[in-house]
């Protein structure tokens, strides 16, 4: 059993990753699809979603926004790329997030996520 196998045995969450890209319509027109309309590259894979960062206040003169960050831990062969949309399910709650640049290790990948939307 490898270190990656040992870590993966602790993953109790699941995620699905969508990759943005062009799609050719039957009419011959190409359209760019992103977010949940993008191509599914991983579906219901085991992962571990960290607890939220608690949020960071970003305030301008007219608006205030609290960004919430997570870390997603997956097996090293899972290649979630910057710009992918990740739907993670943790303890029955669904989080829709945008992926950043993964920190890669021989035992796992640590993917930074920014919350876009959460569902009960």
N, C-alpha and C positions, 0 to 999 in steps of 0.2 A: 504494500500500500504506500503510495507516494504522499508527500506533504499536501499536494493539491487535493488528493482523495480525502485525506483527513479533514482538511478545512471544509471541503464541499459537504462532508457528512454533517456539518453544523448548520448548513443553509436551510432555513425553514420558510423562507419567502419565495415568491416566484415573480418572474418578469417576462415581458414580451417587448422586443425592440423593433421599431419601425425605422426604415432608412429612406430619406428623401431621394427622389430621382424622377427622371422623365418616363412617361408611359405613352405608348402609341395607341391611339384610339382606332376603332374599326374604320373611321372615316379617313385615316391617314394622318390626322392632326396629332401632334405631340403636346402633352401637357405635363407640367411639373407638379408632382404630388408630394406633400410633406406632412409632418405630424402623423396623425392616426390614419391618414389616407396613403401614406408611404408604403413601401414594400416591407412585409414582415420578414425579418432576417433571423430572429430567434423567437420561439413561442413557448411560453410557460416553462422557462428554464429555472432551475433552482438558483437562488441567490440569497444574499443577506443585505437588507436595507438598513442603514444606520438610523439612529434616532435623528430627528430634525435638528438643525443648528439652533433653532429658537428664533431665527429670523434676524435680518439686519435692516434697519430703517434706512431707506433711500428717500430723501425729501428734497423737493425743489420748491420754488416759490408758490407753485399752484397745486402740486400733488404730493402725496406721501405713499410710499409703497414698502411693504416688508417682504424681502426676498427670503425664502427658506431653502436651505441647502441640505443635501443628503450625500452619503457615500454609498455606492452600490458595489458589493463584493461578489465576483463571479469567478468561475474557473478560468485558468490562463488561456485556454483555447477559444474563449468567447471574446469576439472582437467587436465590442460596441464602440462606435466611432463618434467623434464630435459632431453634433448636429442631429444625431439620432434622437428619436422620441422613445422614451422608455415608460411602459406602464407597469408599475410594481405593485404587488399585492402583499401587504404586511398585516397580519392579524385581522384579515377580513376587510381592511380598508385599502382603497385603490388610490394610487398616486400617479399622476401623469407629469412626467418630468422631461426636461431637455438634458442631453448628455454633453459633458465636456471631454477633455483629453484624458484618457485613462492612464493611470500609473500602473505599469506592467511589472509583475514579479513572476518568478518561476512557479510560485504556489497559487497565485491568484491575480486578478486584475481589480484595481480600485478605481471605479468610475465616478467622477464627481457629477452630481445631478442638481439641477435647479428646478424647484417645484413650479409647475405651470398651473396645475389644477388638482384638487383632491376630491374624491367622492366617498360617501359613506359606505 
